[in-house]
Amino acid sequence: MAEQVEKVVIIGSGPAGWTAAIYAARANLQPLVIEGALSEENRLKGTLPLGQLNLTTEVENFPGFPHGVMGPELMLKMREQAERYGSRIVTEDVVDIDLQRRPFVITDSCGTVTRTHAVIIATGASANYIGLESESRFKNMGVSACAVCDGALPRFRNKPLVVVGGGDSAAEEGNYLTKFASDVYLVYRKTRDKMRASPIMAERLLGNPKVKPLWNSVVDEVLGDDERGMTGVRVRNVVTGATQRVDAPGMFVAIGHTPNTQFLKGQLELDPHGFIAIKDPARTTTSIEGVFAAGDVADPIYKQAITAAGMGCKAALDAERWLAAQEKLPAGESHGSQWNVG
């Protein structure tokens, strides 16, 4: 009996993964989506199924929702739409993938081995946090890693806010928040002269009268309660040891993102920051033919739900066209149903 080989497997379940699944399913590719496991390890890492949006509250900048939409609701609707058109879903992690063989070989956390002609990687990137227990307690209750996503929420408008970090990300987040905040406290463990941000970004940030830098400082604790959420932070000067309280309903951690590429074990080319390198900037192609990447795992710049969804669309179309060019679809058809390979 011929061994079944999938046309395309999508790894990941954020906006990029589900959009890729919707497009691939409507193209009759019957995609298999490996969405991730419902495990305690994934919960602690922030990599549970449905992506980062499933960990947020209100999303106000996704088109089509003039009054906003809750992150989990949006992701469940995307998942439902992908499944409606024929996507099959496996709620496991990918523990091994062999991209040196054709068809590619994928092993999931329950031991199932899947062979596939094409792969779309949409595993996202996890925001880096300080690592405080109190920080974790107040995530989405004042603590955020995305000013563009959350900065305009009523909770933060005309209130003092805290930004942690000293690189370009912190400068961008801080500048953006000055549109809404009364004051922006920049907490950085080094001095102005040692900011990692590019000079022009640093000058723009520090030149804003709303920005109040706290040099040589770290956040020791996020303060608040269950009713009000975050109410402030305790900041410690690493040189003098002195501490102070900064009253603020929000803290934006801007110390970078870590792309979720560990399972690839170095088989794909990455950029200097660890994101999957896209070989053609107008496409979603990677360093291995038949492997496509979409969303935050391949996007060190924008990291937005809508840009991730757009890349997911492109990845599905790229995969379909590549399969057709490789004659991996039934003869005479651009789209086919499930088929076998001898």
C-alpha positions as CSV (number, residue, x, y, z in Angstrom):
1,M,0.0,0.0,0.0
2,A,1.4,3.4,-0.9
3,E,2.4,5.6,1.9
4,Q,0.4,8.7,2.4
5,V,2.3,12.0,2.1
6,E,0.8,15.3,3.0
7,K,0.9,18.1,0.5
8,V,1.5,20.7,3.2
9,V,2.0,20.8,6.9
10,I,1.6,24.1,8.8
11,I,3.5,24.3,12.1
12,G,2.1,27.0,14.4
13,S,-1.3,28.4,15.3
14,G,-1.2,32.2,15.5
15,P,-2.6,34.6,12.9
16,A,0.0,33.5,10.3
17,G,-0.7,29.8,10.8
18,W,-4.5,30.0,10.7
19,T,-4.5,32.3,7.7
20,A,-2.2,29.9,5.8
21,A,-4.5,27.1,6.8
22,I,-7.6,28.9,5.5
23,Y,-6.0,29.7,2.1
24,A,-4.4,26.2,1.8
25,A,-7.7,24.5,2.7
26,R,-9.7,26.6,0.2
27,A,-7.2,25.6,-2.4
28,N,-8.1,22.0,-1.6
29,L,-4.7,21.1,-0.2
30,Q,-6.2,19.7,2.9
31,P,-3.5,21.1,5.2
32,L,-2.4,19.5,8.4
33,V,-1.9,22.0,11.2
34,I,0.3,21.1,14.1
35,E,-0.9,23.8,16.5
36,G,1.1,22.9,19.6
37,A,0.4,21.0,22.8
38,L,-1.7,22.1,25.8
39,S,1.2,21.6,28.2
40,E,2.4,23.3,31.3
41,E,5.8,23.8,29.6
42,N,4.1,25.7,26.8
43,R,2.0,27.7,29.2
44,L,5.2,28.9,31.0
45,K,6.9,29.7,27.8
46,G,3.9,31.5,26.4
47,T,3.7,29.1,23.4
48,L,0.3,27.5,23.9
49,P,-1.9,27.0,20.9
50,L,-3.5,30.1,19.3
51,G,-0.4,32.2,19.7
52,Q,0.3,35.4,21.5
53,L,-3.1,36.9,20.8
54,N,-4.7,34.3,22.9
55,L,-2.8,35.8,25.8
56,T,-4.0,39.3,25.2
57,T,-7.3,41.0,26.1
58,E,-8.8,43.6,23.7
59,V,-7.4,43.9,20.2
60,E,-8.3,47.3,18.7
61,N,-6.2,47.3,15.5
62,F,-7.3,44.2,13.6
63,P,-9.4,45.3,10.6
64,G,-13.1,44.4,10.6
65,F,-13.7,44.9,14.3
66,P,-14.6,48.6,14.7
67,H,-15.3,48.2,18.4
68,G,-12.3,45.8,19.0
69,V,-12.3,42.1,19.7
70,M,-10.9,40.0,22.4
71,G,-7.7,38.2,21.4
72,P,-8.9,34.7,22.3
73,E,-12.1,35.2,20.5
74,L,-10.3,36.3,17.3
75,M,-8.0,33.3,17.4
76,L,-10.8,30.8,18.0
77,K,-12.7,32.3,15.0
78,M,-9.6,31.9,12.8
79,R,-9.2,28.3,14.0
80,E,-12.9,27.6,13.3
81,Q,-12.7,29.1,9.9
82,A,-9.6,27.0,9.0
83,E,-11.3,23.8,10.2
84,R,-14.5,24.6,8.4
85,Y,-12.7,24.6,5.0
86,G,-11.0,21.3,5.7
87,S,-7.9,21.9,7.7
88,R,-7.0,19.0,10.0
89,I,-5.6,19.9,13.4
90,V,-3.1,18.1,15.6
91,T,-2.7,19.4,19.2
92,E,0.9,18.4,19.7
93,D,4.3,19.9,19.5
94,V,6.9,19.2,16.8
95,V,9.7,17.4,18.5
96,D,11.8,16.6,15.5
97,I,11.8,17.6,11.8
98,D,14.1,16.4,9.0
99,L,14.3,18.9,6.2
100,Q,17.2,17.1,4.6
101,R,15.0,14.3,3.3
102,R,12.2,14.5,0.7
103,P,9.4,14.2,1.5
104,F,10.2,16.1,4.8
105,V,9.7,14.0,8.0
106,I,8.0,15.5,11.1
107,T,7.6,13.8,14.4
108,D,5.2,15.2,17.0
109,S,5.1,14.9,20.8
110,C,2.9,11.8,20.7
111,G,5.3,10.0,18.4
112,T,3.3,10.3,15.2
113,V,5.5,10.6,12.1
114,T,4.2,12.6,9.2
115,R,5.8,12.9,5.7
116,T,5.0,16.0,3.7
117,H,6.1,17.7,0.5
118,A,5.8,21.3,1.8
119,V,6.1,22.9,5.2
120,I,4.9,26.3,6.4
121,I,6.6,27.4,9.6
122,A,4.5,29.9,11.6
123,T,5.6,29.3,15.1
124,G,5.9,33.0,16.1
125,A,8.3,34.7,18.4
126,S,8.0,34.9,22.2
127,A,8.5,38.3,23.8
128,N,11.3,38.4,26.3
129,Y,10.3,39.4,29.8
130,I,12.4,40.3,32.9
131,G,11.5,37.1,34.7
132,L,9.8,38.4,37.8
133,E,7.0,36.4,39.4
134,S,5.1,39.7,40.0
135,E,5.6,40.6,36.3
136,S,4.0,37.3,35.2
137,R,1.1,37.9,37.7
138,F,0.2,41.2,36.0
139,K,0.6,40.3,32.3
140,N,-2.4,41.7,30.5
141,M,-3.3,43.5,33.7
142,G,-0.8,46.3,33.1
143,V,2.3,44.5,31.9
144,S,2.7,44.3,28.1
145,A,5.4,43.6,25.5
146,C,3.7,45.5,22.7
147,A,3.0,49.3,22.8
148,V,1.5,49.3,19.4
149,C,-1.0,46.6,20.5
150,D,-1.9,48.0,23.9
151,G,-0.7,51.5,24.3
152,A,-3.9,53.2,23.2
153,L,-6.1,51.3,25.6
154,P,-8.1,53.5,28.0
155,R,-6.2,52.0,30.9
156,F,-3.0,53.7,29.7
157,R,-4.3,57.0,28.3
158,N,-3.0,60.2,30.1
159,K,-1.3,58.0,32.7
160,P,2.4,57.6,33.6
161,L,3.9,54.5,32.0
162,V,7.1,52.5,32.4
163,V,9.3,51.2,29.5
164,V,12.1,48.7,30.3
165,G,15.0,48.5,27.9
166,G,17.7,50.5,26.1
167,G,17.7,49.3,22.5
168,D,15.9,50.4,19.4
169,S,12.8,48.4,20.5
170,A,12.6,50.4,23.8
171,A,13.2,53.7,21.9
172,E,10.4,52.8,19.5
173,E,8.0,51.7,22.2
174,G,8.8,54.7,24.3
175,N,8.3,57.2,21.5
176,Y,5.0,55.5,20.5
177,L,3.7,55.7,24.1
178,T,4.4,59.4,24.4
179,K,1.3,59.8,22.1
180,F,-0.9,58.5,24.9
181,A,0.9,58.7,28.3
182,S,1.3,61.7,30.6
183,D,4.9,60.6,31.3
184,V,7.1,57.7,30.1
185,Y,9.7,56.4,32.6
186,L,12.6,54.7,30.8
187,V,14.2,52.1,33.1
188,Y,17.6,51.0,31.8
189,R,20.4,49.2,33.7
190,K,23.1,51.3,32.0
191,T,23.7,55.0,31.3
192,R,22.6,57.2,28.4
193,D,26.1,56.9,26.9
194,K,25.7,53.1,26.8
195,M,22.2,52.8,25.3
196,R,22.1,50.1,22.6
197,A,19.6,52.1,20.6
198,S,20.9,53.8,17.4
199,P,21.9,57.4,18.1
200,I,19.1,58.9,16.1
201,M,16.5,56.7,17.9
202,A,18.0,57.5,21.3
203,E,18.0,61.2,20.6
204,R,14.4,61.2,19.5
205,L,13.4,59.4,22.6
206,L,15.4,61.4,25.1
207,G,14.5,64.7,23.4
208,N,10.8,64.2,24.2
209,P,9.8,66.2,27.3
210,K,7.5,63.4,28.4
211,V,10.4,60.9,28.8
212,K,12.0,60.6,32.2
213,P,15.0,58.2,32.1
214,L,16.0,56.2,35.2
215,W,19.6,55.2,34.4
216,N,21.6,52.4,36.1
217,S,18.2,51.0,37.2
218,V,16.2,47.8,37.0
219,V,12.7,46.9,37.9
220,D,12.8,44.8,41.1
221,E,9.0,44.2,41.5
222,V,5.7,45.0,39.8
223,L,3.2,46.3,42.3
224,G,-0.6,46.0,42.2
225,D,-3.5,43.9,43.3
226,D,-6.1,41.6,41.7
227,E,-8.8,44.3,41.5
228,R,-6.8,47.1,40.0
229,G,-4.1,45.2,38.2
230,M,-0.7,46.8,38.1
231,T,-0.4,50.0,40.0
232,G,3.4,50.7,39.9
233,V,6.9,49.3,40.0
234,R,9.7,49.3,42.5
235,V,12.9,50.4,40.8
236,R,16.4,49.7,42.1
237,N,19.6,51.7,41.2
238,V,22.2,49.1,40.5
239,V,25.0,51.5,41.5
240,T,23.8,52.9,44.7
241,G,21.3,50.2,45.7
242,A,18.6,52.8,46.4
243,T,15.0,51.9,45.5
244,Q,12.1,54.1,44.6
245,R,8.4,53.5,43.7
246,V,7.1,54.7,40.4
247,D,3.3,54.8,40.3
248,A,2.0,53.7,36.9
249,P,-0.8,51.5,35.6
250,G,1.4,50.0,32.8
251,M,4.9,48.6,32.1
252,F,6.0,47.8,28.6
253,V,8.9,45.4,28.5
254,A,11.0,46.1,25.3
255,I,14.0,43.8,25.6
256,G,13.4,41.9,22.3
257,H,11.7,38.7,21.1
258,T,13.0,35.2,20.7
259,P,11.8,33.4,17.5
260,N,10.5,30.0,18.2
261,T,12.9,28.1,16.0
262,Q,14.6,25.7,18.4
263,F,12.9,22.7,16.9
264,L,14.6,23.3,13.6
265,K,18.0,22.5,15.1
266,G,19.9,24.7,12.7
267,Q,18.5,23.3,9.5
268,L,17.2,26.6,8.1
269,E,19.2,29.8,7.6
270,L,18.4,32.4,10.2
271,D,19.2,36.2,10.2
272,P,21.6,37.7,12.7
273,H,18.8,38.0,15.3
274,G,17.6,34.4,15.0
275,F,14.6,35.0,12.8
276,I,14.1,32.7,9.7
277,A,15.8,34.3,6.8
278,I,13.4,35.0,3.8
279,K,15.3,34.5,0.6
280,D,13.1,36.6,-1.6
281,P,11.7,39.6,0.3
282,A,8.5,39.6,-1.9
283,R,7.8,35.9,-1.1
284,T,8.0,33.6,1.9
285,T,10.7,31.3,0.6
286,T,13.5,30.1,2.9
287,S,16.9,28.5,2.4
288,I,15.3,25.1,1.7
289,E,12.9,24.7,-1.3
290,G,9.5,23.7,-0.2
291,V,9.8,25.2,3.2
292,F,8.0,28.6,3.7
293,A,7.9,30.9,6.8
294,A,5.2,33.3,7.9
295,G,4.5,35.6,10.8
296,D,6.7,36.7,13.7
297,V,9.1,33.8,13.3
298,A,10.3,35.5,10.1
299,D,9.5,39.1,10.9
300,P,12.0,41.0,13.2
301,I,10.4,44.4,12.3
302,Y,6.6,44.6,12.4
303,K,5.4,41.8,14.7
304,Q,1.7,42.6,14.2
305,A,-1.3,40.3,13.9
306,I,-2.3,41.8,10.6
307,T,1.2,41.5,9.0
308,A,1.5,37.9,10.3
309,A,-1.9,37.1,8.7
310,G,-0.8,38.6,5.4
311,M,2.4,36.5,5.4
312,G,0.3,33.4,6.1
313,C,-1.7,34.1,3.0
314,K,1.4,34.6,1.0
315,A,2.9,31.4,2.4
316,A,-0.1,29.3,1.4
317,L,-0.1,30.7,-2.1
318,D,3.7,30.2,-2.4
319,A,3.4,26.6,-1.2
320,E,0.5,25.8,-3.6
321,R,2.4,27.2,-6.6
322,W,5.6,25.4,-5.6
323,L,3.7,22.1,-5.3
324,A,2.2,22.7,-8.7
325,A,5.6,23.5,-10.3
326,Q,7.0,20.3,-8.7
327,E,4.1,18.3,-10.1
328,K,3.0,17.3,-6.6
329,L,-0.6,18.0,-7.4
330,P,-2.8,15.8,-9.5
331,A,-2.2,16.1,-13.3
332,G,-4.2,18.8,-15.0
333,E,-5.3,20.5,-11.7
334,S,-3.9,23.4,-9.8
335,H,-5.7,22.1,-6.7
336,G,-6.2,18.5,-5.6
337,S,-7.6,16.3,-2.9
338,Q,-5.7,14.0,-0.6
339,W,-3.5,11.7,-2.7
340,N,-0.9,9.0,-2.2
341,V,2.7,8.7,-3.3
342,G,4.2,5.4,-4.2
